[in-house]
Amino acid sequence: MVIRLLTDSEDYLERKSAVGRIYEPGVIVALVALSFSLHPIAFSYALGPRESEWVLDLLTVLWIGHLVWGLALWGIFTAALYVLSSLIGGRPLMGHLTRVVGWGMAPLILASLVWAGGKYLVYRDAALSEPPYPGIEHENKVFNEFTAQAAGDPLLIGTTILGCLFVLVTGYLWAAGLVTASDISRREGAIVSGITVGVYVLWKIVAVV
């Protein structure tokens, strides 16, 4: 399945977008969301049991937030590709497009694992400045000071860029799938996909510089 998705993307996604069941890309997106939820866990391991206990409430909120964000990306990317496809004269079919976007998000699982691993490696030698007072606001303040210690760290930037290479694979898959899902040419699909992926990659890199 993975080999066909990568080597015969257009035909594979054409079939899956037309007759595939929605639960199949749904499983992929669920795995993406789970991989995103590993980021707060990476912070927890980097902090160690004692300090992670200090910000446990915040880490729990972040875990839920990352999980929801991973799921929300399916809708956000679908909406972006739908609008951009329409603007260049395409006729996107929402059902087809939703499936294509979900299938194309598979490489984001690897991207997210790289990003989570990078955060662990970067922050494992950092420490909270002080035990926070009770309350999520105080935990958030201390945690922000903790994460600020690695702003511009070469390893953090490097692992972010490395993970973004997998995002480019997602863009490649979307470009192939958009030919059928949005009734546009492969070149137009590459433009639409490139804009969407480019904005996301830029946002990821700017966030760590």
C-alpha contacts under 8 A as a table, 3 or more apart, distances in Angstrom:
res1	aa1	res2	aa2	distance
1	M	4	R	5.23
1	M	5	L	6.07
2	V	5	L	5.01
2	V	6	L	6.31
3	I	6	L	5.26
3	I	7	T	5.92
3	I	8	D	7.92
4	R	7	T	5.13
4	R	8	D	5.09
4	R	9	S	6.62
4	R	12	Y	6.76
5	L	8	D	5.77
5	L	9	S	4.79
5	L	12	Y	6.11
5	L	13	L	7.36
5	L	173	L	7.86
6	L	9	S	5.42
6	L	173	L	7.42
8	D	11	D	5.89
8	D	12	Y	5.95
9	S	12	Y	5.18
9	S	13	L	5.85
9	S	173	L	6.27
9	S	176	A	5.98
9	S	177	G	7.12
10	E	13	L	5.38
10	E	14	E	5.94
10	E	173	L	7.85
10	E	176	A	4.69
10	E	177	G	5.57
10	E	179	V	7.50
11	D	14	E	4.99
11	D	15	R	6.33
12	Y	15	R	5.42
12	Y	16	K	6.22
13	L	16	K	4.88
13	L	17	S	5.68
13	L	100	V	6.32
13	L	103	W	7.85
13	L	176	A	7.52
13	L	177	G	5.35
14	E	17	S	5.36
14	E	18	A	6.28
14	E	177	G	6.37
14	E	180	T	5.86
14	E	181	A	7.43
15	R	18	A	5.30
15	R	19	V	6.03
15	R	20	G	6.90
16	K	19	V	5.50
16	K	20	G	4.21
16	K	21	R	7.64
16	K	99	R	7.27
16	K	100	V	7.64
17	S	20	G	5.77
17	S	95	G	7.47
17	S	96	H	4.50
17	S	97	L	7.01
17	S	98	T	7.99
17	S	99	R	5.32
17	S	100	V	5.83
17	S	177	G	8.00
17	S	181	A	6.99
18	A	96	H	6.01
20	G	24	E	7.41
20	G	99	R	7.79
21	R	24	E	5.84
21	R	25	P	7.91
22	I	25	P	5.93
22	I	26	G	6.14
22	I	99	R	6.35
23	Y	26	G	4.57
23	Y	27	V	6.02
24	E	27	V	5.34
24	E	28	I	6.76
24	E	103	W	7.88
25	P	28	I	4.95
25	P	29	V	6.22
25	P	99	R	5.96
25	P	100	V	7.89
25	P	102	G	4.54
25	P	103	W	4.99
26	G	29	V	5.12
26	G	30	A	6.12
26	G	102	G	6.55
27	V	30	A	5.00
27	V	31	L	6.29
28	I	31	L	5.13
28	I	32	V	6.28
28	I	102	G	6.61
28	I	103	W	6.71
28	I	105	M	7.14
28	I	106	A	5.91
29	V	32	V	4.84
29	V	33	A	6.17
29	V	70	G	7.26
29	V	71	L	6.28
29	V	74	W	6.97
29	V	102	G	6.03
29	V	105	M	6.78
29	V	106	A	7.37
30	A	33	A	5.03
30	A	34	L	6.21
30	A	70	G	7.69
30	A	71	L	6.65
31	L	34	L	4.98
31	L	35	S	6.13
31	L	109	I	6.74
32	V	35	S	5.11
32	V	36	F	6.26
32	V	70	G	5.97
32	V	71	L	7.58
32	V	105	M	7.46
32	V	106	A	7.15
32	V	108	L	6.27
32	V	109	I	4.88
32	V	112	S	7.61
33	A	36	F	5.05
33	A	37	S	6.26
33	A	66	H	7.08
33	A	67	L	4.84
33	A	68	V	6.94
33	A	69	W	7.08
33	A	70	G	3.94
33	A	71	L	5.52
34	L	37	S	5.00
34	L	38	L	6.70
34	L	67	L	6.06
34	L	70	G	7.53
35	S	38	L	5.32
35	S	39	H	7.67
35	S	109	I	5.89
35	S	112	S	5.84
35	S	113	L	6.21
36	F	39	H	5.85
36	F	66	H	5.53
36	F	67	L	6.10
36	F	69	W	7.93
36	F	70	G	6.07
36	F	109	I	7.91
36	F	112	S	5.80
36	F	113	L	7.71
36	F	116	A	7.80
37	S	40	P	6.41
37	S	41	I	7.23
37	S	63	W	5.20
37	S	64	I	7.16
37	S	65	G	7.91
37	S	66	H	4.98
37	S	67	L	4.97
37	S	70	G	7.99
38	L	41	I	4.95
38	L	42	A	6.07
38	L	63	W	7.50
38	L	113	L	7.71
38	L	116	A	6.40
39	H	42	A	5.01
39	H	43	F	6.49
39	H	63	W	7.55
39	H	66	H	7.63
39	H	115	W	7.69
39	H	116	A	4.84
39	H	119	K	7.47
40	P	43	F	4.97
40	P	44	S	6.21
40	P	59	L	5.86
40	P	60	T	7.89
40	P	62	L	6.15
40	P	63	W	5.56
40	P	66	H	7.98
41	I	44	S	4.86
41	I	45	Y	6.28
41	I	59	L	7.77
41	I	63	W	7.49
42	A	45	Y	5.23
42	A	46	A	6.13
42	A	116	A	5.98
42	A	117	G	7.01
42	A	119	K	6.59
42	A	120	Y	5.08
43	F	46	A	4.98
43	F	47	L	6.12
43	F	52	S	7.97
43	F	119	K	6.93
43	F	120	Y	6.08
43	F	123	Y	7.13
44	S	47	L	5.21
44	S	48	G	6.19
44	S	49	P	7.35
44	S	52	S	5.23
44	S	59	L	7.49
45	Y	48	G	5.13
45	Y	49	P	7.28
45	Y	52	S	7.72
45	Y	120	Y	7.10
45	Y	124	R	7.55
46	A	120	Y	5.34
46	A	121	L	7.55
46	A	123	Y	5.65
46	A	124	R	3.99
46	A	125	D	7.42
46	A	126	A	7.90
47	L	50	R	7.59
47	L	51	E	5.55
47	L	52	S	5.47
47	L	123	Y	7.46
47	L	124	R	6.23
47	L	126	A	7.48
47	L	127	A	6.57
47	L	128	L	7.90
48	G	51	E	5.85
48	G	52	S	5.87
49	P	52	S	5.33
49	P	53	E	6.13
50	R	53	E	5.39
50	R	54	W	6.98
51	E	54	W	5.12
51	E	55	V	7.07
51	E	127	A	7.87
51	E	128	L	7.08
51	E	131	P	7.76
52	S	55	V	5.41
52	S	56	L	5.80
52	S	59	L	7.93
53	E	56	L	4.89
54	W	131	P	6.29
54	W	132	P	6.65
54	W	139	E	7.48
55	V	58	L	5.36
55	V	59	L	6.18
55	V	132	P	7.56
55	V	136	I	8.00
55	V	139	E	5.42
55	V	140	N	7.86
55	V	143	F	7.45
56	L	59	L	5.06
56	L	60	T	6.11
57	D	60	T	5.16
57	D	61	V	6.39
57	D	136	I	6.61
57	D	139	E	7.93
58	L	61	V	5.07
58	L	62	L	6.13
58	L	136	I	6.01
58	L	139	E	6.38
58	L	140	N	6.60
59	L	62	L	4.92
59	L	63	W	6.00
60	T	63	W	5.03
60	T	64	I	6.38
61	V	64	I	5.25
61	V	65	G	6.06
62	L	65	G	4.84
62	L	66	H	5.99
63	W	66	H	5.29
63	W	67	L	6.22
64	I	67	L	5.10
64	I	68	V	6.18
65	G	68	V	5.17
65	G	69	W	5.97
66	H	69	W	4.92
66	H	70	G	6.13
67	L	70	G	5.30
67	L	71	L	6.61
68	V	71	L	5.17
68	V	72	A	6.03
69	W	72	A	4.89
69	W	73	L	6.16
70	G	73	L	5.46
70	G	74	W	7.49
71	L	74	W	5.84
71	L	75	G	7.69
72	A	75	G	5.44
72	A	76	I	6.26
73	L	76	I	4.83
73	L	77	F	5.78
74	W	77	F	5.50
74	W	78	T	6.08
74	W	98	T	7.74
74	W	101	V	6.80
74	W	102	G	6.36
74	W	105	M	7.99
75	G	78	T	5.06
75	G	79	A	6.05
75	G	98	T	7.93
76	I	79	A	5.23
76	I	80	A	6.20
77	F	80	A	5.08
77	F	81	L	6.10
77	F	101	V	7.04
77	F	196	T	7.34
78	T	81	L	5.29
78	T	82	Y	6.00
78	T	97	L	6.69
78	T	98	T	5.93
78	T	101	V	6.13
79	A	82	Y	5.04
79	A	83	V	6.17
80	A	83	V	5.32
80	A	84	L	6.15
80	A	196	T	6.78
81	L	84	L	5.18
81	L	85	S	5.82
81	L	192	V	6.50
81	L	193	S	6.94
81	L	196	T	7.01
82	Y	85	S	5.24
82	Y	86	S	6.16
82	Y	92	P	6.12
82	Y	94	M	7.53
82	Y	97	L	7.50
82	Y	182	S	7.66
83	V	86	S	5.16
83	V	87	L	6.22
84	L	87	L	5.05
84	L	88	I	6.59
84	L	192	V	5.92
85	S	88	I	5.52
85	S	89	G	6.60
85	S	90	G	5.04
85	S	91	R	7.18
85	S	92	P	6.62
85	S	182	S	6.31
85	S	184	I	7.65
85	S	189	G	7.78
85	S	192	V	6.39
86	S	89	G	5.21
86	S	90	G	4.83
86	S	91	R	6.13
86	S	92	P	6.77
86	S	182	S	7.95
87	L	90	G	7.17
88	I	188	E	7.78
89	G	184	I	7.78
90	G	182	S	5.38
90	G	183	D	5.50
90	G	184	I	5.41
91	R	182	S	5.02
91	R	183	D	5.61
91	R	184	I	7.69
92	P	96	H	7.83
92	P	97	L	6.74
92	P	181	A	5.62
92	P	182	S	3.57
92	P	183	D	6.46
93	L	96	H	5.37
93	L	97	L	5.89
93	L	181	A	5.78
93	L	182	S	6.14
94	M	97	L	5.03
94	M	98	T	5.91
94	M	181	A	7.87
95	G	98	T	5.23
95	G	99	R	6.48
96	H	99	R	5.36
96	H	100	V	6.29
96	H	181	A	5.08
97	L	100	V	5.03
97	L	101	V	6.08
97	L	177	G	7.91
97	L	178	L	7.18
97	L	181	A	5.04
97	L	182	S	7.03
98	T	101	V	5.27
98	T	102	G	6.24
99	R	102	G	5.13
99	R	103	W	6.20
100	V	103	W	5.23
100	V	104	G	5.98
100	V	174	W	6.63
100	V	177	G	5.72
100	V	178	L	7.46
100	V	181	A	7.25
101	V	104	G	5.05
101	V	105	M	6.24
101	V	174	W	6.44
102	G	105	M	5.31
102	G	106	A	7.39
103	W	106	A	5.92
104	G	107	P	7.16
104	G	170	T	5.10
104	G	171	G	7.48
104	G	173	L	5.29
104	G	174	W	5.72
105	M	108	L	5.40
105	M	109	I	7.60
105	M	170	T	5.73
106	A	109	I	5.84
106	A	110	L	7.92
106	A	170	T	7.19
107	P	110	L	5.48
107	P	111	A	6.42
107	P	166	F	5.43
107	P	167	V	6.44
107	P	169	V	6.54
107	P	170	T	5.86
108	L	111	A	4.70
108	L	112	S	5.89
108	L	166	F	6.36
108	L	167	V	5.97
108	L	170	T	7.15
109	I	112	S	5.29
109	I	113	L	6.33
110	L	113	L	5.08
110	L	114	V	6.28
110	L	163	G	7.23
110	L	166	F	6.81
111	A	114	V	5.24
111	A	115	W	6.30
111	A	162	L	7.70
111	A	163	G	4.12
111	A	164	C	6.34
111	A	165	L	7.60
111	A	166	F	5.43
111	A	167	V	6.65
112	S	115	W	4.98
112	S	116	A	6.06
112	S	163	G	6.78
113	L	116	A	5.11
113	L	117	G	6.06
113	L	163	G	7.98
114	V	117	G	5.11
114	V	118	G	6.09
114	V	159	T	6.38
114	V	160	T	7.52
114	V	162	L	7.34
114	V	163	G	5.47
115	W	118	G	5.06
115	W	119	K	6.30
115	W	159	T	6.02
115	W	160	T	5.72
115	W	163	G	6.08
116	A	119	K	5.18
116	A	120	Y	6.40
117	G	120	Y	5.18
117	G	121	L	6.30
118	G	121	L	5.18
118	G	122	V	6.09
118	G	155	L	7.04
118	G	156	L	5.82
118	G	159	T	5.45
118	G	160	T	7.47
119	K	122	V	5.17
119	K	123	Y	5.93
119	K	156	L	6.61
120	Y	123	Y	5.42
120	Y	124	R	5.73
121	L	124	R	5.68
122	V	125	D	7.05
122	V	126	A	7.85
122	V	150	A	6.98
122	V	153	D	7.73
122	V	155	L	6.70
122	V	156	L	6.32
123	Y	126	A	5.05
123	Y	127	A	7.86
123	Y	147	T	7.62
123	Y	150	A	7.17
124	R	127	A	7.93
126	A	146	F	7.09
126	A	149	Q	7.28
127	A	146	F	6.43
128	L	131	P	7.14
128	L	142	V	6.57
128	L	143	F	6.90
128	L	145	E	7.50
128	L	146	F	5.36
129	S	142	V	6.76
129	S	145	E	7.32
129	S	146	F	6.90
130	E	142	V	7.12
131	P	142	V	7.83
132	P	138	H	5.57
132	P	139	E	5.40
132	P	142	V	6.29
133	Y	138	H	5.76
133	Y	139	E	7.13
134	P	138	H	6.81
134	P	139	E	7.45
135	G	138	H	5.63
135	G	139	E	6.40
136	I	139	E	4.98
136	I	140	N	6.00
137	E	140	N	5.08
137	E	141	K	6.29
138	H	141	K	5.08
138	H	142	V	6.33
139	E	142	V	5.32
139	E	143	F	5.98
140	N	143	F	5.02
140	N	144	N	6.00
141	K	144	N	5.26
141	K	145	E	6.43
142	V	145	E	5.15
142	V	146	F	6.28
143	F	146	F	4.84
143	F	147	T	6.27
144	N	147	T	5.19
144	N	148	A	6.04
145	E	148	A	5.10
145	E	149	Q	6.76
146	F	149	Q	5.67
147	T	150	A	5.96
147	T	151	A	7.26
148	A	151	A	5.23
150	A	153	D	5.17
150	A	156	L	7.54
151	A	208	V	6.03
151	A	209	V	6.20
152	G	156	L	7.28
152	G	157	I	6.74
152	G	208	V	6.00
152	G	209	V	4.48
153	D	156	L	5.28
153	D	157	I	6.23
153	D	208	V	7.92
153	D	209	V	7.67
154	P	157	I	5.08
154	P	158	G	5.85
155	L	158	G	4.92
155	L	159	T	6.06
156	L	159	T	5.36
156	L	160	T	6.09
156	L	208	V	6.96
157	I	160	T	5.07
157	I	161	I	6.21
157	I	205	I	6.98
157	I	208	V	6.14
157	I	209	V	6.70
158	G	161	I	5.19
158	G	162	L	6.09
159	T	162	L	4.84
159	T	163	G	6.04
160	T	163	G	5.20
160	T	164	C	6.25
160	T	204	K	7.18
160	T	205	I	6.54
160	T	208	V	7.85
161	I	164	C	4.92
161	I	165	L	6.64
161	I	205	I	6.94
162	L	165	L	5.42
162	L	166	F	7.54
163	G	166	F	5.60
163	G	167	V	6.94
164	C	167	V	4.76
164	C	168	L	6.46
164	C	201	V	6.17
165	L	168	L	5.14
165	L	169	V	6.81
166	F	169	V	5.06
166	F	170	T	6.61
167	V	170	T	4.96
167	V	171	G	6.43
167	V	197	V	7.02
167	V	201	V	7.46
168	L	171	G	4.86
168	L	172	Y	6.30
168	L	197	V	6.95
169	V	172	Y	4.94
169	V	173	L	6.34
170	T	173	L	5.16
170	T	174	W	6.22
170	T	197	V	7.98
171	G	174	W	5.10
171	G	175	A	6.12
171	G	190	A	7.66
171	G	193	S	5.42
171	G	194	G	6.30
171	G	197	V	5.94
172	Y	175	A	5.17
172	Y	176	A	6.46
172	Y	190	A	7.27
172	Y	193	S	7.56
173	L	176	A	5.20
173	L	177	G	6.18
174	W	177	G	4.95
174	W	178	L	5.88
174	W	189	G	7.39
174	W	190	A	7.89
174	W	193	S	6.06
175	A	178	L	5.37
175	A	179	V	7.04
175	A	186	R	6.41
175	A	187	R	7.95
175	A	188	E	7.96
175	A	189	G	4.38
175	A	190	A	4.66
175	A	191	I	7.84
175	A	192	V	7.42
175	A	193	S	5.52
175	A	194	G	8.00
176	A	179	V	5.89
176	A	186	R	6.40
176	A	189	G	6.83
176	A	190	A	7.76
177	G	180	T	6.01
177	G	181	A	6.14
177	G	189	G	7.96
178	L	181	A	4.72
178	L	182	S	5.09
178	L	183	D	6.88
178	L	184	I	6.69
178	L	186	R	7.61
178	L	189	G	5.47
179	V	182	S	5.93
179	V	183	D	5.24
179	V	184	I	4.89
179	V	185	S	5.51
179	V	186	R	5.74
179	V	189	G	6.23
180	T	183	D	5.00
180	T	184	I	7.09
184	I	188	E	6.04
184	I	189	G	6.34
185	S	188	E	5.11
185	S	189	G	6.05
186	R	189	G	4.89
186	R	190	A	6.14
187	R	190	A	5.07
187	R	191	I	6.41
188	E	191	I	5.04
188	E	192	V	6.22
189	G	192	V	5.17
189	G	193	S	5.92
190	A	193	S	5.13
190	A	194	G	5.62
191	I	194	G	4.97
191	I	195	I	6.18
192	V	195	I	5.44
192	V	196	T	6.49
193	S	196	T	5.21
193	S	197	V	6.02
194	G	197	V	5.22
194	G	198	G	5.60
195	I	198	G	5.03
195	I	199	V	6.20
196	T	199	V	5.50
196	T	200	Y	6.52
197	V	200	Y	5.11
197	V	201	V	6.06
198	G	201	V	5.16
198	G	202	L	6.01
199	V	202	L	5.16
199	V	203	W	6.14
200	Y	203	W	5.12
200	Y	204	K	6.27
201	V	204	K	5.09
201	V	205	I	6.27
202	L	205	I	5.25
202	L	206	V	6.02
203	W	206	V	5.27
203	W	207	A	6.14
204	K	207	A	5.33
204	K	208	V	7.06
205	I	208	V	5.60
205	I	209	V	6.41
206	V	209	V	5.28
